[in-house]
Amino acid sequence: MPLITNDAVVFGLLMAILAAVFITSHSDNPGWKKFYRFVPSLLLCYFIPSVFTTLDIIDPETSNLYYVASRFLLPASLVLLTLSIDLKAIMNLGWKAVAMFFAGTFGIIIGGPLALIIIGAINPDLVAGAGPEEVWRGLSTIAGSWIGGGANQTAMYEVFQPSDTLFSAMITVDIIVANIWMAFILYGAGISDQVDKWFKADSSAIEALKKSVADYQASIAKVPTLVDLVKIGAIAFIITALGHMIGDFVGPWVDENSKLLSELSFNSSFFWIIVVATLGGFALSFTKARELEGAGASKVGSLFIYILVMTIGMKMDLTAFSEVPGFFAIGFVWIIIHVIVLLSVGKLIKAPFFFTAVGSQANVGGAASAPIVASAFSPSLAPVGVLLAVLGYGVGTFGAWLCAILMQMV
């Protein structure tokens, strides 16, 4: 049993960590300034909870905090972060954002079979198995998770039917490897200027979008009143509620009536929650509700995102490496191939590192983490992560199926 089992106490601990990180990262102390020059504050919000999980102080398996954060706070944050967005400026980001997303997808599709070839040459027994224990069947669920998200992972589980034991091991590999890669991306966000110089990338469109949002925030800024904060909370959670209502109806209906749409993961209630939250925020950006940005709408949304980051960090137990080390080897080789493809394409088309980072997380992390990575560059860029993550839902099942077939051939 973990030391702390009460979610209220766990949440209090997470908020204490979050406060400590923010206070020290904004301190004028020269030591803290030097420390945070090399270690992004968002990365600490991600890793410190994993230490508490590893030490068995908290247990994500018995906690509902991630579910609450991902189902309630994430969609609410998407509404608030898209409230003031300049849609025209997002469109001006150009084709490179989509190109880097599909480069990430391609890296996952070819990475699985190549990882099996490489690890199989070293240890053939590790990539073998028979029937439901065939390793490629389990790896197909990772492919689903890494091209879209949990809904696509479940689709691959139903299609290729690995054993429950194998599936459990693959979930561990999925979470640990994907989260470690996300940590590298968050670090890269802190040195994105140096990476862009290496890519010889033109990030002027990204900077223009950030400036446009910043200028708009400055033009409407005011001291928020209680009425303003109530409006912000009401708008965020009313649209979140609407997303849940639509998801609870449309998801099961698609599951029962359209096999094709189900294979594209449109039967996922979570998919519809994210879509409704994003579209709701965009719709409000054309109304007077946009002026709530002056009262701090995006700041409230950013707080929700940080809480989500803390709960994601809880899910990473660093001792899991000892349980299935061989499968972790496959996972790490797989993600390295994904990274090589991304960096190669990024260098070739001179794409800003922002597109590389968000294109990767829209695949590997999906809607839960793509906005987090985008926000690490600037809160105003979060909608870009959401849009690409929604694209990942659409192509995830087909891409994962193709990857699984290639792994079966290997």
C-alpha positions as CSV (number, residue, x, y, z in Angstrom):
1,M,0.0,0.0,0.0
2,P,1.2,3.5,-0.8
3,L,1.9,5.9,2.1
4,I,-0.9,8.3,1.0
5,T,-4.2,6.9,-0.3
6,N,-6.5,9.9,0.2
7,D,-6.8,11.8,-3.1
8,A,-7.4,15.1,-1.2
9,V,-4.0,14.7,0.5
10,V,-2.3,13.6,-2.8
11,F,-3.8,16.7,-4.5
12,G,-2.6,18.9,-1.7
13,L,0.9,17.5,-2.1
14,L,0.9,18.1,-5.8
15,M,-0.2,21.7,-5.3
16,A,2.5,22.2,-2.7
17,I,5.1,20.9,-5.3
18,L,3.6,23.2,-8.0
19,A,3.7,26.2,-5.7
20,A,7.3,25.4,-4.7
21,V,8.4,25.2,-8.4
22,F,6.7,28.4,-9.3
23,I,8.0,30.4,-6.3
24,T,11.6,29.2,-6.9
25,S,11.4,29.6,-10.7
26,H,10.3,33.2,-10.3
27,S,12.7,34.0,-7.5
28,D,15.4,36.7,-7.9
29,N,17.9,34.4,-6.1
30,P,20.9,34.0,-8.4
31,G,21.2,30.3,-7.6
32,W,17.6,29.6,-8.6
33,K,18.0,31.7,-11.8
34,K,21.0,29.7,-12.8
35,F,19.2,26.4,-12.0
36,Y,16.1,27.2,-14.1
37,R,18.3,28.3,-16.9
38,F,19.1,24.6,-17.5
39,V,16.0,22.9,-16.0
40,P,12.6,24.0,-17.3
41,S,10.0,24.5,-14.5
42,L,7.5,22.5,-16.5
43,L,9.9,19.5,-16.5
44,L,10.1,19.6,-12.7
45,C,6.3,19.7,-12.4
46,Y,6.4,16.5,-14.5
47,F,9.2,14.6,-12.8
48,I,8.8,15.3,-9.1
49,P,5.5,13.5,-8.8
50,S,7.1,10.5,-10.5
51,V,9.7,10.4,-7.7
52,F,6.8,10.1,-5.1
53,T,5.3,7.3,-7.2
54,T,8.6,5.5,-7.4
55,L,9.1,5.8,-3.6
56,D,5.6,4.3,-3.1
57,I,4.4,7.4,-1.4
58,I,1.5,7.8,-3.8
59,D,-0.1,5.3,-6.2
60,P,-1.7,6.5,-9.5
61,E,-3.5,3.2,-9.9
62,T,-5.7,3.9,-6.8
63,S,-6.1,7.7,-7.5
64,N,-8.7,9.4,-9.6
65,L,-6.8,12.6,-10.0
66,Y,-5.6,11.9,-13.5
67,Y,-9.1,11.0,-14.7
68,V,-10.5,14.2,-13.2
69,A,-7.7,16.3,-14.6
70,S,-7.9,14.8,-18.1
71,R,-11.7,14.7,-18.3
72,F,-12.6,18.0,-16.6
73,L,-9.6,20.3,-16.4
74,L,-8.1,19.5,-19.8
75,P,-11.2,20.4,-21.8
76,A,-11.8,23.4,-19.6
77,S,-8.3,24.6,-20.2
78,L,-8.7,24.1,-24.0
79,V,-11.8,26.4,-24.0
80,L,-9.9,29.1,-22.1
81,L,-6.7,28.8,-24.1
82,T,-8.5,29.1,-27.4
83,L,-10.8,31.9,-26.3
84,S,-8.6,34.7,-27.5
85,I,-6.8,32.9,-30.3
86,D,-6.3,34.5,-33.7
87,L,-7.4,31.9,-36.1
88,K,-6.0,33.7,-39.1
89,A,-2.6,33.8,-37.5
90,I,-2.7,30.0,-36.8
91,M,-3.5,29.4,-40.5
92,N,-0.5,31.6,-41.4
93,L,1.8,29.0,-39.6
94,G,1.7,27.2,-42.9
95,W,2.2,23.6,-44.1
96,K,5.3,22.7,-42.1
97,A,3.2,22.0,-38.9
98,V,1.2,19.4,-40.7
99,A,4.3,18.0,-42.5
100,M,6.1,17.5,-39.1
101,F,3.0,15.8,-37.7
102,F,3.0,13.2,-40.6
103,A,6.7,12.8,-40.3
104,G,6.1,11.8,-36.7
105,T,3.4,9.4,-37.8
106,F,5.7,7.9,-40.4
107,G,8.5,7.5,-37.8
108,I,6.1,5.5,-35.6
109,I,4.9,3.3,-38.5
110,I,8.4,2.3,-39.6
111,G,9.9,2.4,-36.1
112,G,8.0,-0.6,-34.8
113,P,9.1,-3.1,-37.4
114,L,12.7,-1.7,-37.5
115,A,12.9,-2.0,-33.7
116,L,11.8,-5.6,-34.0
117,I,14.5,-6.3,-36.6
118,I,17.2,-4.7,-34.5
119,I,16.3,-6.2,-31.2
120,G,15.4,-9.5,-32.8
121,A,18.9,-9.7,-34.3
122,I,20.3,-9.4,-30.7
123,N,17.8,-11.6,-28.9
124,P,15.4,-13.5,-31.2
125,D,13.4,-15.0,-28.2
126,L,12.4,-11.6,-27.1
127,V,10.4,-10.8,-30.2
128,A,8.8,-14.3,-30.5
129,G,5.8,-15.8,-28.8
130,A,2.8,-17.7,-30.0
131,G,-0.9,-17.0,-30.3
132,P,-2.0,-14.2,-27.9
133,E,1.5,-14.0,-26.6
134,E,3.0,-12.9,-29.9
135,V,5.0,-9.8,-29.1
136,W,3.9,-7.9,-32.2
137,R,0.3,-8.2,-31.0
138,G,1.2,-6.3,-27.8
139,L,3.3,-3.8,-29.7
140,S,0.3,-3.0,-31.9
141,T,-1.3,-1.4,-28.9
142,I,1.7,0.9,-28.4
143,A,1.4,1.8,-32.1
144,G,-2.2,2.8,-31.5
145,S,-1.3,4.8,-28.4
146,W,1.6,6.6,-30.2
147,I,-0.5,7.5,-33.3
148,G,-3.5,9.1,-31.6
149,G,-4.0,8.0,-28.1
150,G,-5.9,5.7,-25.7
151,A,-8.9,5.2,-28.0
152,N,-6.7,4.0,-30.8
153,Q,-4.7,1.8,-28.4
154,T,-8.0,0.1,-27.3
155,A,-8.9,-0.3,-31.0
156,M,-5.7,-2.2,-31.6
157,Y,-6.2,-4.3,-28.5
158,E,-9.6,-5.4,-29.8
159,V,-8.4,-6.0,-33.4
160,F,-5.2,-8.0,-32.6
161,Q,-6.2,-9.4,-29.1
162,P,-2.9,-9.8,-27.2
163,S,-3.0,-11.6,-23.9
164,D,-3.9,-9.5,-20.8
165,T,-0.4,-10.1,-19.4
166,L,1.3,-8.9,-22.6
167,F,-1.0,-6.0,-22.9
168,S,-0.3,-4.9,-19.3
169,A,3.5,-5.0,-20.0
170,M,3.0,-2.9,-23.1
171,I,1.1,-0.3,-21.2
172,T,4.0,0.1,-18.9
173,V,6.4,0.4,-21.8
174,D,4.1,2.9,-23.5
175,I,3.8,5.2,-20.5
176,I,7.4,5.1,-19.4
177,V,9.0,5.5,-22.8
178,A,6.6,8.2,-24.0
179,N,6.9,10.2,-20.8
180,I,10.7,10.1,-20.9
181,W,10.6,11.4,-24.5
182,M,8.2,14.1,-23.4
183,A,10.7,15.2,-20.8
184,F,13.3,15.6,-23.5
185,I,10.9,17.7,-25.5
186,L,10.1,19.9,-22.6
187,Y,13.8,20.5,-22.1
188,G,14.1,21.2,-25.8
189,A,11.4,23.8,-25.5
190,G,13.6,25.7,-23.1
191,I,16.5,25.8,-25.7
192,S,14.3,26.1,-28.8
193,D,16.2,29.1,-30.1
194,Q,19.4,27.2,-30.3
195,V,17.7,24.3,-32.0
196,D,16.1,26.6,-34.5
197,K,19.5,28.0,-35.4
198,W,20.7,24.5,-36.0
199,F,17.7,23.8,-38.2
200,K,18.2,27.3,-39.9
201,A,14.4,27.6,-39.3
202,D,12.3,30.6,-39.8
203,S,10.1,30.9,-36.7
204,S,8.7,34.4,-37.6
205,A,5.2,33.1,-38.1
206,I,5.2,31.6,-34.6
207,E,6.6,34.8,-33.1
208,A,4.0,36.8,-34.9
209,L,1.2,34.6,-33.4
210,K,2.7,35.0,-29.9
211,K,3.0,38.8,-30.4
212,S,-0.6,39.0,-31.7
213,V,-2.0,37.3,-28.7
214,A,0.3,39.3,-26.3
215,D,-0.8,42.6,-27.9
216,Y,-4.4,41.6,-27.7
217,Q,-4.0,40.6,-24.0
218,A,-2.4,44.0,-23.2
219,S,-5.1,46.0,-25.0
220,I,-7.9,44.4,-22.8
221,A,-6.0,43.7,-19.6
222,K,-7.8,44.7,-16.4
223,V,-8.0,43.7,-12.7
224,P,-10.4,40.7,-12.7
225,T,-13.5,41.0,-10.5
226,L,-15.3,38.1,-8.9
227,V,-17.9,38.4,-11.7
228,D,-15.2,38.0,-14.3
229,L,-13.8,34.9,-12.6
230,V,-17.3,33.4,-12.3
231,K,-17.8,34.0,-16.0
232,I,-14.5,32.3,-16.8
233,G,-15.3,29.3,-14.7
234,A,-18.8,29.0,-16.1
235,I,-17.8,29.2,-19.7
236,A,-15.0,26.7,-19.3
237,F,-17.1,24.1,-17.5
238,I,-20.4,24.6,-19.3
239,I,-18.7,23.8,-22.6
240,T,-16.8,20.9,-20.9
241,A,-20.2,19.6,-19.8
242,L,-21.6,20.0,-23.3
243,G,-18.6,18.0,-24.6
244,H,-19.4,15.2,-22.1
245,M,-23.0,15.2,-23.1
246,I,-22.2,15.0,-26.8
247,G,-19.5,12.4,-26.2
248,D,-21.7,10.2,-24.1
249,F,-24.3,10.2,-26.9
250,V,-22.3,10.2,-30.1
251,G,-19.5,7.8,-29.0
252,P,-21.8,4.9,-28.3
253,W,-24.0,5.7,-31.3
254,V,-21.0,5.5,-33.7
255,D,-19.8,2.3,-32.0
256,E,-23.1,0.6,-32.7
257,N,-23.9,2.0,-36.1
258,S,-20.7,2.6,-38.0
259,K,-17.8,0.2,-38.1
260,L,-15.8,2.5,-40.4
261,L,-16.1,5.5,-38.1
262,S,-15.3,3.3,-35.1
263,E,-12.1,2.2,-36.8
264,L,-11.2,5.9,-37.0
265,S,-11.8,6.2,-33.2
266,F,-14.8,8.4,-33.6
267,N,-16.5,6.0,-31.1
268,S,-14.3,7.5,-28.4
269,S,-16.2,9.8,-26.0
270,F,-13.0,11.5,-25.1
271,F,-12.4,12.4,-28.7
272,W,-15.7,14.3,-28.8
273,I,-15.0,16.0,-25.5
274,I,-11.8,17.4,-26.9
275,V,-13.4,18.4,-30.2
276,V,-16.3,20.2,-28.6
277,A,-14.0,22.0,-26.1
278,T,-11.7,23.2,-29.0
279,L,-14.6,24.2,-31.3
280,G,-16.4,25.9,-28.4
281,G,-13.3,28.0,-27.6
282,F,-12.9,29.0,-31.2
283,A,-16.6,29.9,-31.5
284,L,-16.3,32.1,-28.5
285,S,-13.2,33.8,-29.9
286,F,-15.6,35.6,-32.4
287,T,-17.8,36.9,-29.6
288,K,-17.5,39.4,-26.7
289,A,-16.5,36.5,-24.5
290,R,-13.1,36.9,-26.0
291,E,-12.6,40.0,-23.8
292,L,-12.5,37.6,-20.7
293,E,-8.9,37.1,-21.8
294,G,-8.2,40.5,-20.3
295,A,-9.4,39.2,-16.9
296,G,-7.0,36.2,-17.1
297,A,-8.8,33.4,-18.9
298,S,-5.7,31.9,-20.4
299,K,-3.9,32.1,-17.0
300,V,-6.7,30.0,-15.4
301,G,-6.4,27.6,-18.4
302,S,-2.6,27.4,-17.9
303,L,-3.2,26.5,-14.2
304,F,-5.4,23.6,-15.2
305,I,-2.7,22.5,-17.7
306,Y,-0.1,22.5,-15.0
307,I,-2.3,20.4,-12.7
308,L,-2.8,17.9,-15.5
309,V,1.0,17.7,-16.0
310,M,1.4,16.9,-12.3
311,T,-1.1,14.0,-12.5
312,I,0.6,12.7,-15.7
313,G,3.9,12.7,-13.8
314,M,2.3,10.5,-11.1
315,K,1.8,7.7,-13.7
316,M,5.5,7.2,-14.2
317,D,7.1,4.6,-11.9
318,L,10.9,4.6,-12.6
319,T,11.3,1.1,-11.1
320,A,9.2,-0.4,-13.9
321,F,12.3,-0.8,-16.0
322,S,13.3,-3.9,-14.0
323,E,10.0,-5.7,-14.8
324,V,10.2,-6.0,-18.6
325,P,13.7,-4.7,-19.6
326,G,13.6,-6.4,-23.1
327,F,10.3,-4.8,-24.1
328,F,11.7,-1.4,-22.9
329,A,14.7,-2.0,-25.3
330,I,12.2,-2.3,-28.2
331,G,10.3,0.8,-27.0
332,F,13.5,2.9,-26.8
333,V,14.8,1.8,-30.2
334,W,11.3,2.5,-31.6
335,I,11.1,6.1,-30.2
336,I,14.7,6.8,-31.3
337,I,13.8,5.9,-34.9
338,H,10.7,8.3,-34.5
339,V,13.1,11.0,-33.3
340,I,15.6,10.5,-36.1
341,V,12.8,10.8,-38.7
342,L,11.5,13.9,-37.1
343,L,14.8,15.7,-36.8
344,S,15.8,14.7,-40.3
345,V,12.6,16.0,-41.9
346,G,12.8,19.1,-39.6
347,K,16.3,19.8,-40.7
348,L,15.4,19.2,-44.4
349,I,12.4,21.5,-44.5
350,K,13.9,24.0,-41.9
351,A,10.9,23.6,-39.6
352,P,11.0,25.4,-36.3
353,F,11.5,23.1,-33.3
354,F,8.0,24.0,-32.1
355,F,6.6,22.1,-35.0
356,T,8.9,19.1,-34.3
357,A,7.9,19.0,-30.7
358,V,4.2,19.4,-31.1
359,G,4.1,17.2,-34.2
360,S,5.7,14.4,-32.1
361,Q,3.5,14.8,-29.1
362,A,0.3,15.0,-31.2
363,N,1.2,11.5,-32.2
364,V,2.9,10.0,-29.1
365,G,1.0,11.9,-26.4
366,G,-2.3,12.8,-28.1
367,A,-4.7,15.4,-26.9
368,A,-3.6,15.1,-23.2
369,S,0.0,16.2,-23.8
370,A,0.2,18.0,-27.1
371,P,-1.3,21.2,-25.6
372,I,1.1,20.9,-22.7
373,V,4.1,20.9,-25.0
374,A,2.7,23.7,-27.1
375,S,2.1,25.7,-23.9
376,A,5.7,25.2,-22.9
377,F,6.6,27.4,-25.8
378,S,3.7,29.9,-25.2
379,P,0.2,29.5,-23.8
380,S,-1.0,31.2,-27.0
381,L,0.2,28.2,-29.0
382,A,-1.8,25.5,-27.1
383,P,-4.5,25.4,-29.8
384,V,-2.0,24.3,-32.4
385,G,-1.2,21.3,-30.3
386,V,-4.9,20.5,-30.0
387,L,-5.6,20.8,-33.7
388,L,-2.8,18.4,-34.5
389,A,-3.8,16.0,-31.8
390,V,-7.3,15.8,-33.2
391,L,-5.8,15.0,-36.6
392,G,-3.9,12.2,-34.8
393,Y,-7.2,10.6,-33.7
394,G,-8.3,10.5,-37.3
395,V,-5.3,8.8,-38.7
396,G,-4.3,6.8,-35.6
397,T,-6.1,3.6,-36.1
398,F,-5.2,3.2,-39.8
399,G,-1.5,4.1,-39.1
400,A,-1.3,1.7,-36.1
401,W,-3.0,-1.1,-38.1
402,L,-0.4,-0.6,-40.9
403,C,2.4,-0.6,-38.4
404,A,1.0,-3.8,-36.8
405,I,0.8,-5.6,-40.1
406,L,4.5,-4.7,-40.8
407,M,5.5,-5.9,-37.4
408,Q,3.6,-9.2,-38.0
409,M,5.5,-9.6,-41.3
410,V,8.8,-9.1,-39.4
